[in-house]
């Protein structure tokens, strides 16, 4: 039996995922909630094999949750779901250490398979994402600027792009403001931008923010 946690801030979406998952006799939902902090609390208190988390939660992002779960309970597989297309966030989510990434558009057909795959200790990669990973091995393919960022740089980029201040980000990630400012300067240089407004415009253009 696969013990699973399900976390998405939209009740209707979560109900749909629950319906899909409960149709499988080998999957048991042992915890669910609408926030990143609820996910972290559940992982600490309830043994689970797989935690399915929405990338965009109201308090912490799926990547924020992923980092903390990896540090505290690395045996729990993390499957990130997102309304964003795979070519925008998938590679960065896998690079951050997720066991898999799945677009919500594909969840109806692929969610159960993805859960079983990561529960077995393997990474779930859709055919689309597999093509992107293969393309990334070819040096002459030009990748989008955000894919050149490290895991932490991308995490901070995502917060800057939606208008979070350096101080807010520092508090959320338990870092100093100086450290966040250093990451900000580094990612701006990598992406060849000068201001936070440039980051926001890029994120909107690439459908990285809603």
PyMOL commands that place a pseudoatom at each C-alpha (Angstrom):
pseudoatom trace, name=CA, resn=UNK, resi=1, chain=A, elem=C, hetatm=0, pos=[0.000, 0.000, 0.000]
pseudoatom trace, name=CA, resn=UNK, resi=2, chain=A, elem=C, hetatm=0, pos=[1.337, 3.420, -1.000]
pseudoatom trace, name=CA, resn=UNK, resi=3, chain=A, elem=C, hetatm=0, pos=[0.732, 5.972, 1.752]
pseudoatom trace, name=CA, resn=UNK, resi=4, chain=A, elem=C, hetatm=0, pos=[0.187, 9.350, 0.138]
pseudoatom trace, name=CA, resn=UNK, resi=5, chain=A, elem=C, hetatm=0, pos=[-0.158, 13.003, 1.154]
pseudoatom trace, name=CA, resn=UNK, resi=6, chain=A, elem=C, hetatm=0, pos=[-2.068, 15.374, -1.151]
pseudoatom trace, name=CA, resn=UNK, resi=7, chain=A, elem=C, hetatm=0, pos=[-1.632, 19.144, -0.967]
pseudoatom trace, name=CA, resn=UNK, resi=8, chain=A, elem=C, hetatm=0, pos=[-3.280, 21.697, -3.252]
pseudoatom trace, name=CA, resn=UNK, resi=9, chain=A, elem=C, hetatm=0, pos=[-4.893, 25.003, -2.290]
pseudoatom trace, name=CA, resn=UNK, resi=10, chain=A, elem=C, hetatm=0, pos=[-7.920, 24.521, -4.578]
pseudoatom trace, name=CA, resn=UNK, resi=11, chain=A, elem=C, hetatm=0, pos=[-10.517, 22.286, -2.931]
pseudoatom trace, name=CA, resn=UNK, resi=12, chain=A, elem=C, hetatm=0, pos=[-12.119, 21.274, -6.227]
pseudoatom trace, name=CA, resn=UNK, resi=13, chain=A, elem=C, hetatm=0, pos=[-8.777, 20.346, -7.774]
pseudoatom trace, name=CA, resn=UNK, resi=14, chain=A, elem=C, hetatm=0, pos=[-7.797, 18.361, -4.692]
pseudoatom trace, name=CA, resn=UNK, resi=15, chain=A, elem=C, hetatm=0, pos=[-11.137, 16.552, -4.747]
pseudoatom trace, name=CA, resn=UNK, resi=16, chain=A, elem=C, hetatm=0, pos=[-10.531, 15.605, -8.377]
pseudoatom trace, name=CA, resn=UNK, resi=17, chain=A, elem=C, hetatm=0, pos=[-7.094, 14.227, -7.604]
pseudoatom trace, name=CA, resn=UNK, resi=18, chain=A, elem=C, hetatm=0, pos=[-8.494, 12.364, -4.591]
pseudoatom trace, name=CA, resn=UNK, resi=19, chain=A, elem=C, hetatm=0, pos=[-11.135, 10.743, -6.807]
pseudoatom trace, name=CA, resn=UNK, resi=20, chain=A, elem=C, hetatm=0, pos=[-8.474, 9.610, -9.289]
pseudoatom trace, name=CA, resn=UNK, resi=21, chain=A, elem=C, hetatm=0, pos=[-6.152, 8.248, -6.606]
pseudoatom trace, name=CA, resn=UNK, resi=22, chain=A, elem=C, hetatm=0, pos=[-8.785, 6.509, -4.496]
pseudoatom trace, name=CA, resn=UNK, resi=23, chain=A, elem=C, hetatm=0, pos=[-9.771, 4.475, -7.539]
pseudoatom trace, name=CA, resn=UNK, resi=24, chain=A, elem=C, hetatm=0, pos=[-6.513, 2.542, -7.107]
pseudoatom trace, name=CA, resn=UNK, resi=25, chain=A, elem=C, hetatm=0, pos=[-6.525, -0.218, -4.496]
pseudoatom trace, name=CA, resn=UNK, resi=26, chain=A, elem=C, hetatm=0, pos=[-2.781, 0.197, -3.820]
pseudoatom trace, name=CA, resn=UNK, resi=27, chain=A, elem=C, hetatm=0, pos=[-2.942, 3.910, -2.880]
pseudoatom trace, name=CA, resn=UNK, resi=28, chain=A, elem=C, hetatm=0, pos=[-4.145, 5.245, 0.479]
pseudoatom trace, name=CA, resn=UNK, resi=29, chain=A, elem=C, hetatm=0, pos=[-4.415, 8.997, 1.136]
pseudoatom trace, name=CA, resn=UNK, resi=30, chain=A, elem=C, hetatm=0, pos=[-3.217, 9.485, 4.706]
pseudoatom trace, name=CA, resn=UNK, resi=31, chain=A, elem=C, hetatm=0, pos=[-3.019, 13.293, 4.783]
pseudoatom trace, name=CA, resn=UNK, resi=32, chain=A, elem=C, hetatm=0, pos=[-4.140, 16.289, 2.757]
pseudoatom trace, name=CA, resn=UNK, resi=33, chain=A, elem=C, hetatm=0, pos=[-4.244, 20.055, 2.995]
pseudoatom trace, name=CA, resn=UNK, resi=34, chain=A, elem=C, hetatm=0, pos=[-4.175, 23.405, 1.251]
pseudoatom trace, name=CA, resn=UNK, resi=35, chain=A, elem=C, hetatm=0, pos=[-0.841, 24.945, 2.303]
pseudoatom trace, name=CA, resn=UNK, resi=36, chain=A, elem=C, hetatm=0, pos=[2.863, 24.254, 2.281]
pseudoatom trace, name=CA, resn=UNK, resi=37, chain=A, elem=C, hetatm=0, pos=[3.040, 24.412, 6.056]
pseudoatom trace, name=CA, resn=UNK, resi=38, chain=A, elem=C, hetatm=0, pos=[0.253, 21.829, 6.283]
pseudoatom trace, name=CA, resn=UNK, resi=39, chain=A, elem=C, hetatm=0, pos=[2.341, 19.587, 4.041]
pseudoatom trace, name=CA, resn=UNK, resi=40, chain=A, elem=C, hetatm=0, pos=[5.443, 20.002, 6.209]
pseudoatom trace, name=CA, resn=UNK, resi=41, chain=A, elem=C, hetatm=0, pos=[3.465, 19.330, 9.381]
pseudoatom trace, name=CA, resn=UNK, resi=42, chain=A, elem=C, hetatm=0, pos=[1.878, 16.219, 7.886]
pseudoatom trace, name=CA, resn=UNK, resi=43, chain=A, elem=C, hetatm=0, pos=[5.193, 14.808, 6.675]
pseudoatom trace, name=CA, resn=UNK, resi=44, chain=A, elem=C, hetatm=0, pos=[6.623, 15.199, 10.165]
pseudoatom trace, name=CA, resn=UNK, resi=45, chain=A, elem=C, hetatm=0, pos=[3.648, 13.560, 11.913]
pseudoatom trace, name=CA, resn=UNK, resi=46, chain=A, elem=C, hetatm=0, pos=[2.344, 10.991, 9.422]
pseudoatom trace, name=CA, resn=UNK, resi=47, chain=A, elem=C, hetatm=0, pos=[4.493, 8.325, 7.770]
pseudoatom trace, name=CA, resn=UNK, resi=48, chain=A, elem=C, hetatm=0, pos=[3.999, 8.566, 4.007]
pseudoatom trace, name=CA, resn=UNK, resi=49, chain=A, elem=C, hetatm=0, pos=[5.711, 7.170, 0.947]
pseudoatom trace, name=CA, resn=UNK, resi=50, chain=A, elem=C, hetatm=0, pos=[4.737, 9.897, -1.512]
pseudoatom trace, name=CA, resn=UNK, resi=51, chain=A, elem=C, hetatm=0, pos=[3.802, 13.537, -1.050]
pseudoatom trace, name=CA, resn=UNK, resi=52, chain=A, elem=C, hetatm=0, pos=[1.975, 15.155, -3.985]
pseudoatom trace, name=CA, resn=UNK, resi=53, chain=A, elem=C, hetatm=0, pos=[2.358, 18.938, -3.809]
pseudoatom trace, name=CA, resn=UNK, resi=54, chain=A, elem=C, hetatm=0, pos=[1.128, 21.813, -5.955]
pseudoatom trace, name=CA, resn=UNK, resi=55, chain=A, elem=C, hetatm=0, pos=[3.996, 24.027, -7.113]
pseudoatom trace, name=CA, resn=UNK, resi=56, chain=A, elem=C, hetatm=0, pos=[2.066, 27.220, -6.253]
pseudoatom trace, name=CA, resn=UNK, resi=57, chain=A, elem=C, hetatm=0, pos=[0.748, 27.189, -2.692]
pseudoatom trace, name=CA, resn=UNK, resi=58, chain=A, elem=C, hetatm=0, pos=[-0.369, 30.348, -0.852]
pseudoatom trace, name=CA, resn=UNK, resi=59, chain=A, elem=C, hetatm=0, pos=[2.358, 30.321, 1.804]
pseudoatom trace, name=CA, resn=UNK, resi=60, chain=A, elem=C, hetatm=0, pos=[5.302, 28.253, 0.627]
pseudoatom trace, name=CA, resn=UNK, resi=61, chain=A, elem=C, hetatm=0, pos=[6.039, 27.152, -2.910]
pseudoatom trace, name=CA, resn=UNK, resi=62, chain=A, elem=C, hetatm=0, pos=[6.284, 23.483, -3.780]
pseudoatom trace, name=CA, resn=UNK, resi=63, chain=A, elem=C, hetatm=0, pos=[10.044, 23.945, -4.129]
pseudoatom trace, name=CA, resn=UNK, resi=64, chain=A, elem=C, hetatm=0, pos=[10.237, 25.442, -0.620]
pseudoatom trace, name=CA, resn=UNK, resi=65, chain=A, elem=C, hetatm=0, pos=[8.410, 22.397, 0.742]
pseudoatom trace, name=CA, resn=UNK, resi=66, chain=A, elem=C, hetatm=0, pos=[10.582, 20.091, -1.325]
pseudoatom trace, name=CA, resn=UNK, resi=67, chain=A, elem=C, hetatm=0, pos=[13.803, 21.465, 0.133]
pseudoatom trace, name=CA, resn=UNK, resi=68, chain=A, elem=C, hetatm=0, pos=[12.599, 21.090, 3.719]
pseudoatom trace, name=CA, resn=UNK, resi=69, chain=A, elem=C, hetatm=0, pos=[11.214, 17.586, 3.214]
pseudoatom trace, name=CA, resn=UNK, resi=70, chain=A, elem=C, hetatm=0, pos=[14.457, 16.487, 1.574]
pseudoatom trace, name=CA, resn=UNK, resi=71, chain=A, elem=C, hetatm=0, pos=[16.335, 17.730, 4.641]
pseudoatom trace, name=CA, resn=UNK, resi=72, chain=A, elem=C, hetatm=0, pos=[14.035, 16.178, 7.259]
pseudoatom trace, name=CA, resn=UNK, resi=73, chain=A, elem=C, hetatm=0, pos=[12.567, 13.034, 5.667]
pseudoatom trace, name=CA, resn=UNK, resi=74, chain=A, elem=C, hetatm=0, pos=[14.509, 12.229, 2.487]
pseudoatom trace, name=CA, resn=UNK, resi=75, chain=A, elem=C, hetatm=0, pos=[12.802, 8.830, 2.228]
pseudoatom trace, name=CA, resn=UNK, resi=76, chain=A, elem=C, hetatm=0, pos=[9.525, 10.554, 1.258]
pseudoatom trace, name=CA, resn=UNK, resi=77, chain=A, elem=C, hetatm=0, pos=[9.185, 10.906, -2.520]
pseudoatom trace, name=CA, resn=UNK, resi=78, chain=A, elem=C, hetatm=0, pos=[7.977, 14.331, -3.669]
pseudoatom trace, name=CA, resn=UNK, resi=79, chain=A, elem=C, hetatm=0, pos=[5.837, 14.610, -6.795]
pseudoatom trace, name=CA, resn=UNK, resi=80, chain=A, elem=C, hetatm=0, pos=[5.256, 18.214, -7.883]
pseudoatom trace, name=CA, resn=UNK, resi=81, chain=A, elem=C, hetatm=0, pos=[2.088, 19.113, -9.780]
pseudoatom trace, name=CA, resn=UNK, resi=82, chain=A, elem=C, hetatm=0, pos=[1.650, 22.405, -11.604]
pseudoatom trace, name=CA, resn=UNK, resi=83, chain=A, elem=C, hetatm=0, pos=[-0.720, 24.250, -13.888]
pseudoatom trace, name=CA, resn=UNK, resi=84, chain=A, elem=C, hetatm=0, pos=[2.382, 25.496, -15.688]
pseudoatom trace, name=CA, resn=UNK, resi=85, chain=A, elem=C, hetatm=0, pos=[3.652, 23.513, -18.683]
pseudoatom trace, name=CA, resn=UNK, resi=86, chain=A, elem=C, hetatm=0, pos=[6.496, 21.072, -18.236]
pseudoatom trace, name=CA, resn=UNK, resi=87, chain=A, elem=C, hetatm=0, pos=[8.869, 23.014, -20.452]
pseudoatom trace, name=CA, resn=UNK, resi=88, chain=A, elem=C, hetatm=0, pos=[8.675, 26.001, -18.086]
pseudoatom trace, name=CA, resn=UNK, resi=89, chain=A, elem=C, hetatm=0, pos=[9.246, 24.457, -14.661]
pseudoatom trace, name=CA, resn=UNK, resi=90, chain=A, elem=C, hetatm=0, pos=[9.847, 20.734, -15.048]
pseudoatom trace, name=CA, resn=UNK, resi=91, chain=A, elem=C, hetatm=0, pos=[13.618, 20.763, -15.438]
pseudoatom trace, name=CA, resn=UNK, resi=92, chain=A, elem=C, hetatm=0, pos=[14.144, 23.136, -12.529]
pseudoatom trace, name=CA, resn=UNK, resi=93, chain=A, elem=C, hetatm=0, pos=[11.880, 21.099, -10.264]
pseudoatom trace, name=CA, resn=UNK, resi=94, chain=A, elem=C, hetatm=0, pos=[13.786, 17.907, -11.069]
pseudoatom trace, name=CA, resn=UNK, resi=95, chain=A, elem=C, hetatm=0, pos=[17.073, 19.741, -10.570]
pseudoatom trace, name=CA, resn=UNK, resi=96, chain=A, elem=C, hetatm=0, pos=[15.829, 20.807, -7.135]
pseudoatom trace, name=CA, resn=UNK, resi=97, chain=A, elem=C, hetatm=0, pos=[15.502, 17.148, -6.197]
pseudoatom trace, name=CA, resn=UNK, resi=98, chain=A, elem=C, hetatm=0, pos=[11.862, 16.278, -6.840]
pseudoatom trace, name=CA, resn=UNK, resi=99, chain=A, elem=C, hetatm=0, pos=[11.037, 12.668, -7.627]
pseudoatom trace, name=CA, resn=UNK, resi=100, chain=A, elem=C, hetatm=0, pos=[8.845, 13.835, -10.490]
pseudoatom trace, name=CA, resn=UNK, resi=101, chain=A, elem=C, hetatm=0, pos=[7.000, 16.719, -12.114]
pseudoatom trace, name=CA, resn=UNK, resi=102, chain=A, elem=C, hetatm=0, pos=[3.577, 16.476, -13.720]
pseudoatom trace, name=CA, resn=UNK, resi=103, chain=A, elem=C, hetatm=0, pos=[1.498, 19.100, -15.474]
pseudoatom trace, name=CA, resn=UNK, resi=104, chain=A, elem=C, hetatm=0, pos=[-2.055, 19.198, -14.114]
pseudoatom trace, name=CA, resn=UNK, resi=105, chain=A, elem=C, hetatm=0, pos=[-3.296, 18.997, -17.685]
pseudoatom trace, name=CA, resn=UNK, resi=106, chain=A, elem=C, hetatm=0, pos=[-1.881, 15.465, -17.819]
pseudoatom trace, name=CA, resn=UNK, resi=107, chain=A, elem=C, hetatm=0, pos=[-2.815, 14.419, -14.280]
pseudoatom trace, name=CA, resn=UNK, resi=108, chain=A, elem=C, hetatm=0, pos=[-6.013, 12.636, -15.231]
pseudoatom trace, name=CA, resn=UNK, resi=109, chain=A, elem=C, hetatm=0, pos=[-4.099, 10.182, -17.387]
pseudoatom trace, name=CA, resn=UNK, resi=110, chain=A, elem=C, hetatm=0, pos=[-0.712, 10.028, -15.683]
pseudoatom trace, name=CA, resn=UNK, resi=111, chain=A, elem=C, hetatm=0, pos=[-1.144, 10.744, -11.948]
pseudoatom trace, name=CA, resn=UNK, resi=112, chain=A, elem=C, hetatm=0, pos=[-1.524, 7.148, -10.747]
pseudoatom trace, name=CA, resn=UNK, resi=113, chain=A, elem=C, hetatm=0, pos=[1.389, 5.983, -12.892]
pseudoatom trace, name=CA, resn=UNK, resi=114, chain=A, elem=C, hetatm=0, pos=[3.517, 8.848, -11.611]
pseudoatom trace, name=CA, resn=UNK, resi=115, chain=A, elem=C, hetatm=0, pos=[2.710, 8.040, -7.965]
pseudoatom trace, name=CA, resn=UNK, resi=116, chain=A, elem=C, hetatm=0, pos=[3.545, 4.361, -8.433]
pseudoatom trace, name=CA, resn=UNK, resi=117, chain=A, elem=C, hetatm=0, pos=[6.797, 5.234, -10.191]
pseudoatom trace, name=CA, resn=UNK, resi=118, chain=A, elem=C, hetatm=0, pos=[8.131, 7.568, -7.486]
pseudoatom trace, name=CA, resn=UNK, resi=119, chain=A, elem=C, hetatm=0, pos=[6.897, 5.255, -4.711]
pseudoatom trace, name=CA, resn=UNK, resi=120, chain=A, elem=C, hetatm=0, pos=[9.100, 2.547, -6.238]
pseudoatom trace, name=CA, resn=UNK, resi=121, chain=A, elem=C, hetatm=0, pos=[12.113, 4.824, -5.839]
pseudoatom trace, name=CA, resn=UNK, resi=122, chain=A, elem=C, hetatm=0, pos=[12.355, 5.926, -9.468]
pseudoatom trace, name=CA, resn=UNK, resi=123, chain=A, elem=C, hetatm=0, pos=[11.941, 9.360, -10.991]
pseudoatom trace, name=CA, resn=UNK, resi=124, chain=A, elem=C, hetatm=0, pos=[8.828, 10.055, -12.995]
pseudoatom trace, name=CA, resn=UNK, resi=125, chain=A, elem=C, hetatm=0, pos=[9.581, 11.832, -16.258]
pseudoatom trace, name=CA, resn=UNK, resi=126, chain=A, elem=C, hetatm=0, pos=[6.860, 12.325, -18.864]
pseudoatom trace, name=CA, resn=UNK, resi=127, chain=A, elem=C, hetatm=0, pos=[7.706, 11.854, -22.555]
pseudoatom trace, name=CA, resn=UNK, resi=128, chain=A, elem=C, hetatm=0, pos=[7.721, 15.637, -23.038]
pseudoatom trace, name=CA, resn=UNK, resi=129, chain=A, elem=C, hetatm=0, pos=[10.097, 16.200, -20.146]
pseudoatom trace, name=CA, resn=UNK, resi=130, chain=A, elem=C, hetatm=0, pos=[12.289, 13.319, -21.287]
pseudoatom trace, name=CA, resn=UNK, resi=131, chain=A, elem=C, hetatm=0, pos=[12.745, 15.105, -24.619]
pseudoatom trace, name=CA, resn=UNK, resi=132, chain=A, elem=C, hetatm=0, pos=[13.741, 18.287, -22.798]
pseudoatom trace, name=CA, resn=UNK, resi=133, chain=A, elem=C, hetatm=0, pos=[16.245, 16.395, -20.673]
pseudoatom trace, name=CA, resn=UNK, resi=134, chain=A, elem=C, hetatm=0, pos=[17.716, 14.773, -23.778]
pseudoatom trace, name=CA, resn=UNK, resi=135, chain=A, elem=C, hetatm=0, pos=[17.936, 18.154, -25.497]
pseudoatom trace, name=CA, resn=UNK, resi=136, chain=A, elem=C, hetatm=0, pos=[19.741, 19.553, -22.481]
pseudoatom trace, name=CA, resn=UNK, resi=137, chain=A, elem=C, hetatm=0, pos=[22.555, 17.084, -23.091]
pseudoatom trace, name=CA, resn=UNK, resi=138, chain=A, elem=C, hetatm=0, pos=[23.230, 18.724, -26.440]
pseudoatom trace, name=CA, resn=UNK, resi=139, chain=A, elem=C, hetatm=0, pos=[25.591, 21.627, -25.945]
pseudoatom trace, name=CA, resn=UNK, resi=140, chain=A, elem=C, hetatm=0, pos=[24.525, 23.586, -29.010]
pseudoatom trace, name=CA, resn=UNK, resi=141, chain=A, elem=C, hetatm=0, pos=[20.873, 23.864, -27.951]
pseudoatom trace, name=CA, resn=UNK, resi=142, chain=A, elem=C, hetatm=0, pos=[20.143, 27.288, -26.476]
pseudoatom trace, name=CA, resn=UNK, resi=143, chain=A, elem=C, hetatm=0, pos=[18.104, 26.937, -23.299]
pseudoatom trace, name=CA, resn=UNK, resi=144, chain=A, elem=C, hetatm=0, pos=[15.839, 29.572, -21.739]
pseudoatom trace, name=CA, resn=UNK, resi=145, chain=A, elem=C, hetatm=0, pos=[17.666, 31.865, -19.332]
pseudoatom trace, name=CA, resn=UNK, resi=146, chain=A, elem=C, hetatm=0, pos=[15.898, 30.552, -16.217]
pseudoatom trace, name=CA, resn=UNK, resi=147, chain=A, elem=C, hetatm=0, pos=[17.181, 27.044, -16.878]
pseudoatom trace, name=CA, resn=UNK, resi=148, chain=A, elem=C, hetatm=0, pos=[20.745, 28.289, -16.373]
pseudoatom trace, name=CA, resn=UNK, resi=149, chain=A, elem=C, hetatm=0, pos=[20.004, 29.122, -12.740]
pseudoatom trace, name=CA, resn=UNK, resi=150, chain=A, elem=C, hetatm=0, pos=[20.994, 26.940, -9.811]
pseudoatom trace, name=CA, resn=UNK, resi=151, chain=A, elem=C, hetatm=0, pos=[18.307, 25.458, -7.580]
pseudoatom trace, name=CA, resn=UNK, resi=152, chain=A, elem=C, hetatm=0, pos=[18.554, 28.267, -4.999]
pseudoatom trace, name=CA, resn=UNK, resi=153, chain=A, elem=C, hetatm=0, pos=[18.830, 30.994, -7.650]
pseudoatom trace, name=CA, resn=UNK, resi=154, chain=A, elem=C, hetatm=0, pos=[15.679, 29.727, -9.336]
pseudoatom trace, name=CA, resn=UNK, resi=155, chain=A, elem=C, hetatm=0, pos=[13.869, 29.625, -6.010]
pseudoatom trace, name=CA, resn=UNK, resi=156, chain=A, elem=C, hetatm=0, pos=[14.740, 33.262, -5.347]
pseudoatom trace, name=CA, resn=UNK, resi=157, chain=A, elem=C, hetatm=0, pos=[14.024, 34.263, -8.955]
pseudoatom trace, name=CA, resn=UNK, resi=158, chain=A, elem=C, hetatm=0, pos=[10.504, 32.829, -8.611]
pseudoatom trace, name=CA, resn=UNK, resi=159, chain=A, elem=C, hetatm=0, pos=[9.844, 34.962, -5.542]
pseudoatom trace, name=CA, resn=UNK, resi=160, chain=A, elem=C, hetatm=0, pos=[11.365, 38.155, -6.948]
pseudoatom trace, name=CA, resn=UNK, resi=161, chain=A, elem=C, hetatm=0, pos=[9.311, 37.752, -10.119]
pseudoatom trace, name=CA, resn=UNK, resi=162, chain=A, elem=C, hetatm=0, pos=[6.033, 37.937, -8.169]
pseudoatom trace, name=CA, resn=UNK, resi=163, chain=A, elem=C, hetatm=0, pos=[7.090, 41.029, -6.245]
pseudoatom trace, name=CA, resn=UNK, resi=164, chain=A, elem=C, hetatm=0, pos=[8.563, 39.661, -3.006]
pseudoatom trace, name=CA, resn=UNK, resi=165, chain=A, elem=C, hetatm=0, pos=[11.145, 41.935, -1.403]
pseudoatom trace, name=CA, resn=UNK, resi=166, chain=A, elem=C, hetatm=0, pos=[14.628, 40.813, -0.415]
pseudoatom trace, name=CA, resn=UNK, resi=167, chain=A, elem=C, hetatm=0, pos=[13.629, 41.045, 3.254]
pseudoatom trace, name=CA, resn=UNK, resi=168, chain=A, elem=C, hetatm=0, pos=[10.504, 38.934, 2.741]
pseudoatom trace, name=CA, resn=UNK, resi=169, chain=A, elem=C, hetatm=0, pos=[12.450, 36.285, 0.863]
pseudoatom trace, name=CA, resn=UNK, resi=170, chain=A, elem=C, hetatm=0, pos=[15.154, 36.241, 3.531]
pseudoatom trace, name=CA, resn=UNK, resi=171, chain=A, elem=C, hetatm=0, pos=[12.540, 35.638, 6.239]
pseudoatom trace, name=CA, resn=UNK, resi=172, chain=A, elem=C, hetatm=0, pos=[10.782, 32.909, 4.247]
pseudoatom trace, name=CA, resn=UNK, resi=173, chain=A, elem=C, hetatm=0, pos=[13.981, 31.018, 3.487]
pseudoatom trace, name=CA, resn=UNK, resi=174, chain=A, elem=C, hetatm=0, pos=[15.739, 31.661, 6.821]
pseudoatom trace, name=CA, resn=UNK, resi=175, chain=A, elem=C, hetatm=0, pos=[18.600, 33.464, 5.081]
pseudoatom trace, name=CA, resn=UNK, resi=176, chain=A, elem=C, hetatm=0, pos=[20.189, 36.844, 5.683]
pseudoatom trace, name=CA, resn=UNK, resi=177, chain=A, elem=C, hetatm=0, pos=[19.134, 39.752, 3.476]
pseudoatom trace, name=CA, resn=UNK, resi=178, chain=A, elem=C, hetatm=0, pos=[22.756, 40.034, 2.374]
pseudoatom trace, name=CA, resn=UNK, resi=179, chain=A, elem=C, hetatm=0, pos=[22.751, 36.424, 1.158]
pseudoatom trace, name=CA, resn=UNK, resi=180, chain=A, elem=C, hetatm=0, pos=[19.512, 36.921, -0.777]
pseudoatom trace, name=CA, resn=UNK, resi=181, chain=A, elem=C, hetatm=0, pos=[20.920, 40.108, -2.317]
pseudoatom trace, name=CA, resn=UNK, resi=182, chain=A, elem=C, hetatm=0, pos=[23.985, 38.154, -3.426]
pseudoatom trace, name=CA, resn=UNK, resi=183, chain=A, elem=C, hetatm=0, pos=[21.815, 35.511, -5.078]
pseudoatom trace, name=CA, resn=UNK, resi=184, chain=A, elem=C, hetatm=0, pos=[19.737, 38.249, -6.692]
pseudoatom trace, name=CA, resn=UNK, resi=185, chain=A, elem=C, hetatm=0, pos=[22.823, 39.897, -8.181]
pseudoatom trace, name=CA, resn=UNK, resi=186, chain=A, elem=C, hetatm=0, pos=[24.115, 36.544, -9.426]
pseudoatom trace, name=CA, resn=UNK, resi=187, chain=A, elem=C, hetatm=0, pos=[20.870, 35.520, -11.131]
pseudoatom trace, name=CA, resn=UNK, resi=188, chain=A, elem=C, hetatm=0, pos=[20.438, 38.950, -12.714]
pseudoatom trace, name=CA, resn=UNK, resi=189, chain=A, elem=C, hetatm=0, pos=[23.916, 38.596, -14.187]
pseudoatom trace, name=CA, resn=UNK, resi=190, chain=A, elem=C, hetatm=0, pos=[23.249, 35.077, -15.460]
pseudoatom trace, name=CA, resn=UNK, resi=191, chain=A, elem=C, hetatm=0, pos=[19.996, 36.143, -17.096]
pseudoatom trace, name=CA, resn=UNK, resi=192, chain=A, elem=C, hetatm=0, pos=[21.469, 39.401, -18.420]
pseudoatom trace, name=CA, resn=UNK, resi=193, chain=A, elem=C, hetatm=0, pos=[18.891, 41.555, -16.613]
pseudoatom trace, name=CA, resn=UNK, resi=194, chain=A, elem=C, hetatm=0, pos=[19.272, 44.686, -14.508]
pseudoatom trace, name=CA, resn=UNK, resi=195, chain=A, elem=C, hetatm=0, pos=[16.112, 45.033, -12.419]
pseudoatom trace, name=CA, resn=UNK, resi=196, chain=A, elem=C, hetatm=0, pos=[13.357, 43.044, -10.715]
pseudoatom trace, name=CA, resn=UNK, resi=197, chain=A, elem=C, hetatm=0, pos=[10.978, 44.460, -13.313]
pseudoatom trace, name=CA, resn=UNK, resi=198, chain=A, elem=C, hetatm=0, pos=[13.030, 42.687, -15.982]
pseudoatom trace, name=CA, resn=UNK, resi=199, chain=A, elem=C, hetatm=0, pos=[12.584, 39.423, -14.056]
pseudoatom trace, name=CA, resn=UNK, resi=200, chain=A, elem=C, hetatm=0, pos=[8.834, 39.923, -13.799]
pseudoatom trace, name=CA, resn=UNK, resi=201, chain=A, elem=C, hetatm=0, pos=[8.481, 40.733, -17.498]
pseudoatom trace, name=CA, resn=UNK, resi=202, chain=A, elem=C, hetatm=0, pos=[10.506, 37.646, -18.386]
pseudoatom trace, name=CA, resn=UNK, resi=203, chain=A, elem=C, hetatm=0, pos=[8.450, 35.449, -16.054]
pseudoatom trace, name=CA, resn=UNK, resi=204, chain=A, elem=C, hetatm=0, pos=[5.191, 36.714, -17.568]
pseudoatom trace, name=CA, resn=UNK, resi=205, chain=A, elem=C, hetatm=0, pos=[6.498, 36.228, -21.098]
pseudoatom trace, name=CA, resn=UNK, resi=206, chain=A, elem=C, hetatm=0, pos=[7.560, 32.661, -20.328]
pseudoatom trace, name=CA, resn=UNK, resi=207, chain=A, elem=C, hetatm=0, pos=[4.315, 31.868, -18.439]
pseudoatom trace, name=CA, resn=UNK, resi=208, chain=A, elem=C, hetatm=0, pos=[6.221, 31.316, -15.214]
pseudoatom trace, name=CA, resn=UNK, resi=209, chain=A, elem=C, hetatm=0, pos=[3.752, 33.356, -13.154]
pseudoatom trace, name=CA, resn=UNK, resi=210, chain=A, elem=C, hetatm=0, pos=[-0.022, 33.439, -13.118]
for i in range(1, 210): cmd.bond("trace and resi %d" % i, "trace and resi %d" % (i + 1))
show_as sticks, trace
zoom trace
